[in-house]
Amino acid sequence: MTLKRGEYERFKAISEKLKKAYESLGKGSFIVFENPLHSANGTDVGLVWSFNTYKEWTDDPGPKAAYEKLYGTGSWQHMMDEWKDIYVDYNAEIRSFVR
C-alpha cells in the first residue's frame, strides 16, 4: 500500500483500531508491515489478515460488527472514508496456507 505524503500518522491510528477490532474477535490475525527503506514507487506498508474460508471472507471482508461495537454505530463507514483518503494505491493478493 502506498500512502499519500504526510498521511502515515492517520494510517497508523486507523490500523491500530482495526487491530483491536480483529483481536476482539478472538480468531485470525491482523498484521502491519512497515517498509523502513524508501524506494521510488515502492510500497510504504503492507497489511495481512487471515480468514479460514472464502465464505467467511466474503460474508464480512472486515470486522465491521466488531469495529462498530468498539467505536460506535457508523464508525466503520467513517473509517472507510478516511482510509480511502490516505492512500495512493494498493495491490491485493490472496494466498493459501499449505500444510
N, CA, C and O atoms as a GROMACS GRO file, in nm:
protein
  396
    1MET      N    1   0.085  -0.115   0.000
    1MET     CA    2   0.000   0.000   0.000
    1MET      C    3   0.090   0.123   0.000
    1MET      O    4   0.186   0.132   0.077
    2THR      N    5   0.058   0.216  -0.088
    2THR     CA    6   0.133   0.342  -0.094
    2THR      C    7   0.046   0.451  -0.034
    2THR      O    8  -0.066   0.475  -0.079
    3LEU      N    9   0.098   0.517   0.066
    3LEU     CA   10   0.024   0.622   0.135
    3LEU      C   11   0.050   0.758   0.070
    3LEU      O   12   0.156   0.781   0.011
    4LYS      N   13  -0.047   0.847   0.082
    4LYS     CA   14  -0.025   0.984   0.041
    4LYS      C   15   0.078   1.046   0.134
    4LYS      O   16   0.085   1.011   0.252
    5ARG      N   17   0.156   1.135   0.081
    5ARG     CA   18   0.261   1.201   0.160
    5ARG      C   19   0.200   1.267   0.285
    5ARG      O   20   0.100   1.339   0.276
    6GLY      N   21   0.260   1.242   0.400
    6GLY     CA   22   0.217   1.302   0.525
    6GLY      C   23   0.100   1.234   0.593
    6GLY      O   24   0.049   1.285   0.693
    7GLU      N   25   0.055   1.119   0.542
    7GLU     CA   26  -0.063   1.052   0.598
    7GLU      C   27  -0.030   0.930   0.684
    7GLU      O   28  -0.120   0.855   0.721
    8TYR      N   29   0.097   0.910   0.716
    8TYR     CA   30   0.134   0.792   0.794
    8TYR      C   31   0.066   0.789   0.930
    8TYR      O   32   0.018   0.684   0.972
    9GLU      N   33   0.061   0.901   1.000
    9GLU     CA   34   0.002   0.903   1.134
    9GLU      C   35  -0.146   0.867   1.131
    9GLU      O   36  -0.195   0.796   1.219
   10ARG      N   37  -0.218   0.915   1.030
   10ARG     CA   38  -0.359   0.877   1.015
   10ARG      C   39  -0.370   0.728   0.987
   10ARG      O   40  -0.456   0.660   1.043
   11PHE      N   41  -0.283   0.677   0.901
   11PHE     CA   42  -0.281   0.534   0.872
   11PHE      C   43  -0.257   0.453   1.000
   11PHE      O   44  -0.325   0.355   1.026
   12LYS      N   45  -0.159   0.496   1.077
   12LYS     CA   46  -0.124   0.424   1.200
   12LYS      C   47  -0.242   0.419   1.296
   12LYS      O   48  -0.269   0.315   1.356
   13ALA      N   49  -0.313   0.531   1.312
   13ALA     CA   50  -0.429   0.535   1.402
   13ALA      C   51  -0.539   0.441   1.354
   13ALA      O   52  -0.600   0.370   1.434
   14ILE      N   53  -0.565   0.440   1.225
   14ILE     CA   54  -0.668   0.351   1.169
   14ILE      C   55  -0.627   0.205   1.188
   14ILE      O   56  -0.708   0.123   1.231
   15SER      N   57  -0.502   0.173   1.155
   15SER     CA   58  -0.458   0.033   1.164
   15SER      C   59  -0.459  -0.016   1.309
   15SER      O   60  -0.486  -0.134   1.333
   16GLU      N   61  -0.430   0.071   1.406
   16GLU     CA   62  -0.436   0.030   1.546
   16GLU      C   63  -0.580  -0.003   1.587
   16GLU      O   64  -0.603  -0.098   1.662
   17LYS      N   65  -0.675   0.075   1.538
   17LYS     CA   66  -0.817   0.046   1.568
   17LYS      C   67  -0.860  -0.085   1.502
   17LYS      O   68  -0.931  -0.165   1.562
   18LEU      N   69  -0.817  -0.106   1.378
   18LEU     CA   70  -0.851  -0.231   1.309
   18LEU      C   71  -0.792  -0.351   1.382
   18LEU      O   72  -0.858  -0.454   1.397
   19LYS      N   73  -0.668  -0.338   1.428
   19LYS     CA   74  -0.604  -0.447   1.503
   19LYS      C   75  -0.684  -0.481   1.628
   19LYS      O   76  -0.705  -0.598   1.659
   20LYS      N   77  -0.729  -0.379   1.701
   20LYS     CA   78  -0.810  -0.404   1.821
   20LYS      C   79  -0.941  -0.474   1.786
   20LYS      O   80  -0.985  -0.562   1.859
   21ALA      N   81  -1.002  -0.435   1.675
   21ALA     CA   82  -1.126  -0.499   1.633
   21ALA      C   83  -1.102  -0.647   1.601
   21ALA      O   84  -1.180  -0.733   1.642
   22TYR      N   85  -0.995  -0.677   1.527
   22TYR     CA   86  -0.963  -0.816   1.496
   22TYR      C   87  -0.932  -0.894   1.623
   22TYR      O   88  -0.976  -1.008   1.638
   23GLU      N   89  -0.857  -0.834   1.716
   23GLU     CA   90  -0.825  -0.903   1.840
   23GLU      C   91  -0.951  -0.933   1.922
   23GLU      O   92  -0.958  -1.036   1.988
   24SER      N   93  -1.049  -0.844   1.916
   24SER     CA   94  -1.172  -0.865   1.993
   24SER      C   95  -1.252  -0.984   1.940
   24SER      O   96  -1.335  -1.040   2.012
   25LEU      N   97  -1.228  -1.022   1.815
   25LEU     CA   98  -1.297  -1.138   1.758
   25LEU      C   99  -1.242  -1.269   1.812
   25LEU      O  100  -1.312  -1.371   1.812
   26GLY      N  101  -1.118  -1.266   1.859
   26GLY     CA  102  -1.057  -1.385   1.918
   26GLY      C  103  -1.017  -1.491   1.819
   26GLY      O  104  -0.993  -1.606   1.857
   27LYS      N  105  -1.010  -1.455   1.691
   27LYS     CA  106  -0.966  -1.551   1.589
   27LYS      C  107  -0.895  -1.473   1.480
   27LYS      O  108  -0.917  -1.353   1.463
   28GLY      N  109  -0.812  -1.542   1.406
   28GLY     CA  110  -0.743  -1.476   1.296
   28GLY      C  111  -0.639  -1.377   1.344
   28GLY      O  112  -0.605  -1.371   1.462
   29SER      N  113  -0.589  -1.298   1.249
   29SER     CA  114  -0.487  -1.201   1.283
   29SER      C  115  -0.493  -1.082   1.189
   29SER      O  116  -0.554  -1.089   1.082
   30PHE      N  117  -0.432  -0.974   1.230
   30PHE     CA  118  -0.420  -0.853   1.151
   30PHE      C  119  -0.279  -0.801   1.175
   30PHE      O  120  -0.245  -0.762   1.287
   31ILE      N  121  -0.197  -0.799   1.072
   31ILE     CA  122  -0.056  -0.764   1.085
   31ILE      C  123  -0.024  -0.648   0.992
   31ILE      O  124  -0.069  -0.645   0.878
   32VAL      N  125   0.056  -0.554   1.042
   32VAL     CA  126   0.102  -0.440   0.962
   32VAL      C  127   0.253  -0.453   0.945
   32VAL      O  128   0.326  -0.465   1.043
   33PHE      N  129   0.297  -0.450   0.820
   33PHE     CA  130   0.440  -0.448   0.789
   33PHE      C  131   0.475  -0.308   0.740
   33PHE      O  132   0.409  -0.255   0.651
   34GLU      N  133   0.579  -0.250   0.796
   34GLU     CA  134   0.622  -0.118   0.754
   34GLU      C  135   0.753  -0.129   0.678
   34GLU      O  136   0.843  -0.203   0.718
   35ASN      N  137   0.764  -0.057   0.567
   35ASN     CA  138   0.885  -0.058   0.487
   35ASN      C  139   0.977   0.054   0.535
   35ASN      O  140   0.946   0.171   0.514
   36PRO      N  141   1.088   0.020   0.600
   36PRO     CA  142   1.176   0.124   0.653
   36PRO      C  143   1.264   0.190   0.547
   36PRO      O  144   1.327   0.293   0.573
   37LEU      N  145   1.267   0.132   0.428
   37LEU     CA  146   1.352   0.184   0.321
   37LEU      C  147   1.267   0.250   0.212
   37LEU      O  148   1.168   0.193   0.166
   38HIS      N  149   1.307   0.369   0.173
   38HIS     CA  150   1.235   0.438   0.066
   38HIS      C  151   1.280   0.385  -0.069
   38HIS      O  152   1.399   0.364  -0.091
   39SER      N  153   1.186   0.365  -0.158
   39SER     CA  154   1.217   0.332  -0.297
   39SER      C  155   1.113   0.398  -0.385
   39SER      O  156   0.996   0.406  -0.350
   40ALA      N  157   1.158   0.446  -0.499
   40ALA     CA  158   1.066   0.512  -0.592
   40ALA      C  159   0.953   0.417  -0.629
   40ALA      O  160   0.977   0.302  -0.667
   41ASN      N  161   0.832   0.465  -0.617
   41ASN     CA  162   0.714   0.384  -0.647
   41ASN      C  163   0.706   0.258  -0.562
   41ASN      O  164   0.645   0.159  -0.603
   42GLY      N  165   0.766   0.261  -0.446
   42GLY     CA  166   0.766   0.144  -0.359
   42GLY      C  167   0.650   0.146  -0.261
   42GLY      O  168   0.582   0.247  -0.244
   43THR      N  169   0.628   0.033  -0.200
   43THR     CA  170   0.522   0.017  -0.102
   43THR      C  171   0.566   0.075   0.032
   43THR      O  172   0.678   0.051   0.076
   44ASP      N  173   0.477   0.150   0.097
   44ASP     CA  174   0.507   0.207   0.228
   44ASP      C  175   0.474   0.108   0.340
   44ASP      O  176   0.552   0.092   0.434
   45VAL      N  177   0.360   0.043   0.329
   45VAL     CA  178   0.314  -0.051   0.431
   45VAL      C  179   0.247  -0.170   0.365
   45VAL      O  180   0.199  -0.162   0.252
   46GLY      N  181   0.244  -0.281   0.437
   46GLY     CA  182   0.172  -0.399   0.393
   46GLY      C  183   0.079  -0.445   0.503
   46GLY      O  184   0.112  -0.436   0.621
   47LEU      N  185  -0.037  -0.492   0.466
   47LEU     CA  186  -0.136  -0.541   0.561
   47LEU      C  187  -0.165  -0.687   0.531
   47LEU      O  188  -0.181  -0.726   0.416
   48VAL      N  189  -0.173  -0.766   0.636
   48VAL     CA  190  -0.207  -0.907   0.622
   48VAL      C  191  -0.313  -0.940   0.725
   48VAL      O  192  -0.296  -0.910   0.843
   49TRP      N  193  -0.420  -1.001   0.682
   49TRP     CA  194  -0.518  -1.053   0.777
   49TRP      C  195  -0.560  -1.190   0.732
   49TRP      O  196  -0.556  -1.224   0.614
   50SER      N  197  -0.600  -1.269   0.829
   50SER     CA  198  -0.630  -1.409   0.800
   50SER      C  199  -0.780  -1.435   0.803
   50SER      O  200  -0.857  -1.362   0.866
   51PHE      N  201  -0.818  -1.539   0.734
   51PHE     CA  202  -0.955  -1.589   0.738
   51PHE      C  203  -0.949  -1.738   0.710
   51PHE      O  204  -0.855  -1.787   0.647
   52ASN      N  205  -1.049  -1.810   0.759
   52ASN     CA  206  -1.045  -1.956   0.749
   52ASN      C  207  -1.106  -2.010   0.621
   52ASN      O  208  -1.061  -2.112   0.569
   53THR      N  209  -1.208  -1.943   0.569
   53THR     CA  210  -1.273  -1.987   0.446
   53THR      C  211  -1.304  -1.866   0.360
   53THR      O  212  -1.316  -1.754   0.411
   54TYR      N  213  -1.317  -1.888   0.230
   54TYR     CA  214  -1.355  -1.777   0.141
   54TYR      C  215  -1.495  -1.726   0.175
   54TYR      O  216  -1.523  -1.608   0.159
   55LYS      N  217  -1.582  -1.815   0.220
   55LYS     CA  218  -1.716  -1.772   0.260
   55LYS      C  219  -1.708  -1.673   0.376
   55LYS      O  220  -1.775  -1.570   0.376
   56GLU      N  221  -1.625  -1.706   0.475
   56GLU     CA  222  -1.606  -1.617   0.590
   56GLU      C  223  -1.558  -1.479   0.542
   56GLU      O  224  -1.604  -1.376   0.591
   57TRP      N  225  -1.465  -1.478   0.448
   57TRP     CA  226  -1.409  -1.353   0.397
   57TRP      C  227  -1.512  -1.272   0.318
   57TRP      O  228  -1.520  -1.150   0.334
   58THR      N  229  -1.591  -1.339   0.235
   58THR     CA  230  -1.690  -1.266   0.154
   58THR      C  231  -1.809  -1.221   0.237
   58THR      O  232  -1.871  -1.118   0.206
   59ASP      N  233  -1.844  -1.296   0.342
   59ASP     CA  234  -1.954  -1.253   0.428
   59ASP      C  235  -1.921  -1.124   0.503
   59ASP      O  236  -2.008  -1.039   0.520
   60ASP      N  237  -1.797  -1.109   0.546
   60ASP     CA  238  -1.755  -0.988   0.616
   60ASP      C  239  -1.606  -0.968   0.591
   60ASP      O  240  -1.524  -1.016   0.670
   61PRO      N  241  -1.569  -0.898   0.482
   61PRO     CA  242  -1.428  -0.884   0.449
   61PRO      C  243  -1.350  -0.800   0.550
   61PRO      O  244  -1.227  -0.792   0.542
   62GLY      N  245  -1.419  -0.738   0.642
   62GLY     CA  246  -1.355  -0.664   0.750
   62GLY      C  247  -1.436  -0.688   0.876
   62GLY      O  248  -1.551  -0.734   0.868
   63PRO      N  249  -1.381  -0.659   0.989
   63PRO     CA  250  -1.453  -0.687   1.114
   63PRO      C  251  -1.552  -0.575   1.148
   63PRO      O  252  -1.544  -0.515   1.254
   64LYS      N  253  -1.644  -0.548   1.057
   64LYS     CA  254  -1.735  -0.435   1.071
   64LYS      C  255  -1.812  -0.436   1.204
   64LYS      O  256  -1.813  -0.336   1.276
   65ALA      N  257  -1.875  -0.546   1.236
   65ALA     CA  258  -1.955  -0.551   1.359
   65ALA      C  259  -1.868  -0.530   1.482
   65ALA      O  260  -1.906  -0.458   1.574
   66ALA      N  261  -1.750  -0.592   1.484
   66ALA     CA  262  -1.660  -0.577   1.598
   66ALA      C  263  -1.609  -0.433   1.607
   66ALA      O  264  -1.596  -0.378   1.717
   67TYR      N  265  -1.580  -0.374   1.494
   67TYR     CA  266  -1.530  -0.235   1.491
   67TYR      C  267  -1.636  -0.140   1.545
   67TYR      O  268  -1.607  -0.053   1.627
   68GLU      N  269  -1.760  -0.158   1.499
   68GLU     CA  270  -1.867  -0.069   1.545
   68GLU      C  271  -1.904  -0.094   1.692
   68GLU      O  272  -1.951  -0.003   1.760
   69LYS      N  273  -1.883  -0.214   1.740
   69LYS     CA  274  -1.906  -0.242   1.881
   69LYS      C  275  -1.805  -0.163   1.966
   69LYS      O  276  -1.840  -0.112   2.073
   70LEU      N  277  -1.682  -0.154   1.918
   70LEU     CA  278  -1.578  -0.081   1.991
   70LEU      C  279  -1.589   0.071   1.975
   70LEU      O  280  -1.566   0.145   2.070
   71TYR      N  281  -1.625   0.117   1.855
   71TYR     CA  282  -1.614   0.260   1.824
   71TYR      C  283  -1.746   0.328   1.789
   71TYR      O  284  -1.746   0.448   1.758
   72GLY      N  285  -1.856   0.256   1.794
   72GLY     CA  286  -1.986   0.318   1.775
   72GLY      C  287  -2.047   0.298   1.637
   72GLY      O  288  -1.977   0.272   1.539
   73THR      N  289  -2.178   0.309   1.632
   73THR     CA  290  -2.252   0.295   1.506
   73THR      C  291  -2.204   0.398   1.406
   73THR      O  292  -2.189   0.516   1.438
   74GLY      N  293  -2.181   0.352   1.284
   74GLY     CA  294  -2.136   0.441   1.177
   74GLY      C  295  -1.985   0.460   1.172
   74GLY      O  296  -1.933   0.521   1.078
   75SER      N  297  -1.914   0.409   1.273
   75SER     CA  298  -1.768   0.428   1.277
   75SER      C  299  -1.698   0.352   1.164
   75SER      O  300  -1.594   0.397   1.116
   76TRP      N  301  -1.754   0.239   1.122
   76TRP     CA  302  -1.692   0.162   1.014
   76TRP      C  303  -1.692   0.244   0.885
   76TRP      O  304  -1.590   0.251   0.816
   77GLN      N  305  -1.805   0.304   0.851
   77GLN     CA  306  -1.812   0.384   0.728
   77GLN      C  307  -1.721   0.505   0.737
   77GLN      O  308  -1.657   0.542   0.638
   78HIS      N  309  -1.716   0.567   0.854
   78HIS     CA  310  -1.626   0.681   0.873
   78HIS      C  311  -1.481   0.638   0.851
   78HIS      O  312  -1.405   0.708   0.784
   79MET      N  313  -1.442   0.523   0.907
   79MET     CA  314  -1.307   0.470   0.890
   79MET      C  315  -1.279   0.442   0.743
   79MET      O  316  -1.172   0.474   0.693
   80MET      N  317  -1.376   0.381   0.673
   80MET     CA  318  -1.357   0.350   0.531
   80MET      C  319  -1.338   0.478   0.448
   80MET      O  320  -1.255   0.481   0.357
   81ASP      N  321  -1.415   0.581   0.479
   81ASP     CA  322  -1.400   0.708   0.408
   81ASP      C  323  -1.262   0.768   0.432
   81ASP      O  324  -1.198   0.819   0.340
   82GLU      N  325  -1.216   0.762   0.557
   82GLU     CA  326  -1.083   0.814   0.589
   82GLU      C  327  -0.975   0.730   0.523
   82GLU      O  328  -0.876   0.782   0.472
   83TRP      N  329  -0.994   0.598   0.524
   83TRP     CA  330  -0.899   0.505   0.463
   83TRP      C  331  -0.878   0.542   0.315
   83TRP      O  332  -0.764   0.549   0.268
   84LYS      N  333  -0.987   0.564   0.244
   84LYS     CA  334  -0.978   0.597   0.101
   84LYS      C  335  -0.909   0.730   0.079
   84LYS      O  336  -0.857   0.756  -0.030
   85ASP      N  337  -0.907   0.815   0.181
   85ASP     CA  338  -0.847   0.947   0.170
   85ASP      C  339  -0.696   0.947   0.194
   85ASP      O  340  -0.630   1.045   0.159
   86ILE      N  341  -0.641   0.840   0.250
   86ILE     CA  342  -0.499   0.843   0.288
   86ILE      C  343  -0.406   0.764   0.197
   86ILE      O  344  -0.284   0.776   0.209
   87TYR      N  345  -0.459   0.682   0.106
   87TYR     CA  346  -0.368   0.603   0.024
   87TYR      C  347  -0.371   0.647  -0.123
   87TYR      O  348  -0.470   0.702  -0.172
   88VAL      N  349  -0.259   0.621  -0.189
   88VAL     CA  350  -0.246   0.650  -0.331
   88VAL      C  351  -0.293   0.529  -0.411
   88VAL      O  352  -0.374   0.541  -0.503
   89ASP      N  353  -0.240   0.412  -0.375
   89ASP     CA  354  -0.273   0.290  -0.447
   89ASP      C  355  -0.237   0.170  -0.360
   89ASP      O  356  -0.166   0.183  -0.260
   90TYR      N  357  -0.287   0.053  -0.399
   90TYR     CA  358  -0.254  -0.069  -0.327
   90TYR      C  359  -0.260  -0.188  -0.422
   90TYR      O  360  -0.320  -0.180  -0.529
   91ASN      N  361  -0.197  -0.296  -0.382
   91ASN     CA  362  -0.204  -0.424  -0.452
   91ASN      C  363  -0.271  -0.521  -0.358
   91ASN      O  364  -0.245  -0.519  -0.237
   92ALA      N  365  -0.356  -0.607  -0.411
   92ALA     CA  366  -0.423  -0.708  -0.329
   92ALA      C  367  -0.381  -0.846  -0.375
   92ALA      O  368  -0.371  -0.873  -0.494
   93GLU      N  369  -0.356  -0.932  -0.279
   93GLU     CA  370  -0.320  -1.071  -0.306
   93GLU      C  371  -0.395  -1.160  -0.208
   93GLU      O  372  -0.418  -1.122  -0.093
   94ILE      N  373  -0.432  -1.277  -0.253
   94ILE     CA  374  -0.489  -1.378  -0.164
   94ILE      C  375  -0.398  -1.499  -0.172
   94ILE      O  376  -0.371  -1.550  -0.280
   95ARG      N  377  -0.352  -1.543  -0.057
   95ARG     CA  378  -0.261  -1.657  -0.052
   95ARG      C  379  -0.322  -1.767   0.032
   95ARG      O  380  -0.404  -1.741   0.121
   96SER      N  381  -0.282  -1.888   0.004
   96SER     CA  382  -0.328  -2.004   0.080
   96SER      C  383  -0.213  -2.059   0.163
   96SER      O  384  -0.096  -2.055   0.122
   97PHE      N  385  -0.248  -2.108   0.280
   97PHE     CA  386  -0.152  -2.174   0.365
   97PHE      C  387  -0.155  -2.322   0.332
   97PHE      O  388  -0.260  -2.386   0.339
   98VAL      N  389  -0.041  -2.377   0.296
   98VAL     CA  390  -0.033  -2.518   0.259
   98VAL      C  391   0.038  -2.592   0.372
   98VAL      O  392   0.147  -2.554   0.414
   99ARG      N  393  -0.024  -2.696   0.419
   99ARG     CA  394   0.036  -2.775   0.527
   99ARG      C  395   0.105  -2.896   0.472
   99ARG      O  396   0.162  -2.974   0.549
   0.00000   0.00000   0.00000
